[in-house]
């Protein structure tokens, strides 16, 4: 499946993954208060290293799109909590 993504060479993969996950959140594919796929599931879908996936998810956390609950997963926050930084 990873071949289908057509990763662009001129942009870091973690940013491309961040964009893909953020788009899924903004369009409701990952609904508020529901879990996003685990790191291992995302690795299987996107074919990226765990460290790359962690970096993208950490960015989503920084911008308040998601939050993690130890032992339970990473969950989408309600839209009113989102604080995107679209500077880069």
Beta strands, then each sheet from edge to edge (+ up, - down):
strand 1: 66-69
strand 2: 73-76
sheet 1: 1+ 2-
end
